[in-house]
Amino acid sequence: HVQLVESGGGSVQAGGSLRLSCAGGGYAISMRCMAWFRQIPGKEREGVATIGRDDATIYADAVKGRFTISKDNAKNTFYLEMKGLKPEDTAMYYCVAGPNRAGESWCNLHTAFSGWGQGTQVTVS
């Protein structure tokens, strides 16, 4: 599969909102576990949210209640709606693809993902 393509990042004031998009490319997002990760320079990548082929979602504790992951299978695109942004949300955000399996055991923040692209930068000040 080819890399996924993220978009929608930008600079926003604390408390603001952004909506990130991920074009599926060669991945059929309706058939896979899909996820958003983020990375701060000098730190390890951290999982943000996952959405399974069964539409089940999982969120990192740091973003629960503020971020929402969703997908549009017809467009082969999925999204991360971010509200109440905080400076600590500043990072490069990546969308990635996981297994072609259903169930939380196959789709969670510790799943092995592929399809890493260039990322989209989110800056909160």
Residue, then its C-alpha position, 0 to 999 in steps of 0.5 A: h500500500v502507498q502512504l496515506v496523506e494528511s491535511g488540515g493542520g495549522s496554527v490556532q489559539a488555545g481553545g480553538s478547533l481544527r479538523l484534520s483529514c486523511a486520504g486513504g490512498g491505496y488503503a481501503i479504510s473501510m476494511r482496516c483499523m485506522a488511527w491518528f498519531r502525533q509526535i513532538p520533536g525529540k519525543e516518541r510518537e504517541g497514539v491519539a485515536t483509532i477507529g476500527r472497521d466496525d466503527a469502534t473508537i479508542y482515544a488516548d486519555a489526553v484527548k478524550g472528550r475533546f477529539t473525535i475520530s470519524k470516517d467516510n468510507a465512500k470517500n475513503t477518507f477519515y478525520l480527526e476533529m479537535k476541539g478545545l485545543k491546548p498548547e500541549d496538543t502541538a505536534m506533527y500529526y500522522c494518519v496510519a493504517g492497521p490490520n484488516r481485522a475487527g475487534e479491539s484486540w486488533c485495533n488499539l493504540h498499541t497496534a502496529f501501523s503502516g502507511w506513514g506519510q509526511g504528517t500535518q503540523v498542528t500548532v496551538s499557542 
